[in-house]
Amino acid sequence: MRLSPALIALFIGCLTAGLSLILQEISLNYLPAALPEVFFLLFQGFVATILARMFRLAIWWQWILFIFPLAIWLALMLDLTPSLFFGGFLLFALMYWSVFLTQVPYYPSSNSACDVVAGLIDHDKRLEIIEIGSGLGGFSIRLAKLHPKSSYLGIEIAPLPFLISLIRSKYQRSAVRFRLGNYEKVDLAHFNLVFAYLSPAAMPKLYEQCKAQMKAGSILVSHEFIVPGVKPSATLKSDRDSKITYTYEMV
Ligand SMILES: C[S@@+](CC[C@H](N)C(=O)[O-])C[C@H]1O[C@@H](n2cnc3c(N)ncnc32)[C@H](O)[C@@H]1O
């Protein structure tokens, strides 16, 4: 079993912080003059970056592990009230929730992605549509306006985006239902169209779930991310942005 990259990065961060403290202790006891704190932070970031490369973590983890010790040091020098950090932590936790496990953070799709998907739907048909990872709800609310005959469910794992989507749908009197939860626990058999805007890491497992549960003829629509090793049934592009939307028809 491979650990999630966030847990590996956490392990590297703790290990190198420990090493840096030990080095600082040794230098205080054995060197004639104290070395500046920034030296140890650079040492920590440097070793962490090497370890991140050894563990084949993505490039942004290498940057995070290098920059964070310095950023924390600078933030401590500002002597800000701890409640500010706690408030920031709470906000990020509610917004991004279990992203360290799902590897799918929140970022919205554009209206043009929604319009591309709208073009796939027959205006006279009543489809059961689910948006997995519905974020702030903008995609489904817009699609429901364009195709009011179909039925829509958005499922979102992070509490704050879910709450915002719920308020938006009530405020805009949208027929879209939003639910808090993990799409992996939803039976997709009931849906004709699954829309996903997730991340490359989530795609293989999602495709297996769709293949196992969805009926023949129903489609998985993935904005921007392909299913590795599977040929899409169609590749769609908006003329308003460069991102591609892929469809996978179930057989
Ligand atoms: C890239 S955002 C896309 C948001 C929205 N679909 C859109 O197009 O604007 C992905 C969303 O999926 C959510 N997500 C990730 N894993 C999930 C899971 N297993 N179950 C439900 N939601 C999930 C994230 O919290 C995030 O809000």
PDBQT file of the ligand as one rigid body, heavy atoms in Angstrom, charges set to zero:
ROOT
HETATM    1  C1  LIG A 301     -11.782  20.531  -8.763  1.00  0.00    +0.000 C 
HETATM    2  S1  LIG A 301     -13.116  20.760  -7.649  1.00  0.00    +0.000 S 
HETATM    3  C2  LIG A 301     -14.462  20.882  -8.800  1.00  0.00    +0.000 C 
HETATM    4  C3  LIG A 301     -15.656  21.579  -8.235  1.00  0.00    +0.000 C 
HETATM    5  C4  LIG A 301     -16.883  21.587  -9.151  1.00  0.00    +0.000 C 
HETATM    6  N1  LIG A 301     -17.191  20.266  -9.658  1.00  0.00    +0.000 N 
HETATM    7  C5  LIG A 301     -16.710  22.506 -10.329  1.00  0.00    +0.000 C 
HETATM    8  O1  LIG A 301     -16.658  22.017 -11.458  1.00  0.00    +0.000 OA
HETATM    9  O2  LIG A 301     -16.612  23.724 -10.124  1.00  0.00    +0.000 OA
HETATM   10  C6  LIG A 301     -13.258  19.103  -6.973  1.00  0.00    +0.000 C 
HETATM   11  C7  LIG A 301     -14.190  18.997  -5.779  1.00  0.00    +0.000 C 
HETATM   12  O3  LIG A 301     -14.343  17.597  -5.478  1.00  0.00    +0.000 OA
HETATM   13  C8  LIG A 301     -14.448  17.447  -4.062  1.00  0.00    +0.000 C 
HETATM   14  N2  LIG A 301     -14.126  16.026  -3.760  1.00  0.00    +0.000 N 
HETATM   15  C9  LIG A 301     -12.914  15.441  -3.803  1.00  0.00    +0.000 A 
HETATM   16  N3  LIG A 301     -12.989  14.131  -3.482  1.00  0.00    +0.000 NA
HETATM   17  C10 LIG A 301     -14.302  13.884  -3.232  1.00  0.00    +0.000 A 
HETATM   18  C11 LIG A 301     -15.025  12.725  -2.841  1.00  0.00    +0.000 A 
HETATM   19  N4  LIG A 301     -14.388  11.548  -2.667  1.00  0.00    +0.000 N 
HETATM   20  N5  LIG A 301     -16.357  12.813  -2.686  1.00  0.00    +0.000 NA
HETATM   21  C12 LIG A 301     -16.995  14.010  -2.880  1.00  0.00    +0.000 A 
HETATM   22  N6  LIG A 301     -16.369  15.147  -3.227  1.00  0.00    +0.000 NA
HETATM   23  C13 LIG A 301     -15.039  15.093  -3.413  1.00  0.00    +0.000 A 
HETATM   24  C14 LIG A 301     -13.464  18.455  -3.527  1.00  0.00    +0.000 C 
HETATM   25  O4  LIG A 301     -13.731  18.784  -2.182  1.00  0.00    +0.000 OA
HETATM   26  C15 LIG A 301     -13.682  19.638  -4.497  1.00  0.00    +0.000 C 
HETATM   27  O5  LIG A 301     -14.654  20.530  -4.007  1.00  0.00    +0.000 OA
ENDROOT
TORSDOF 0
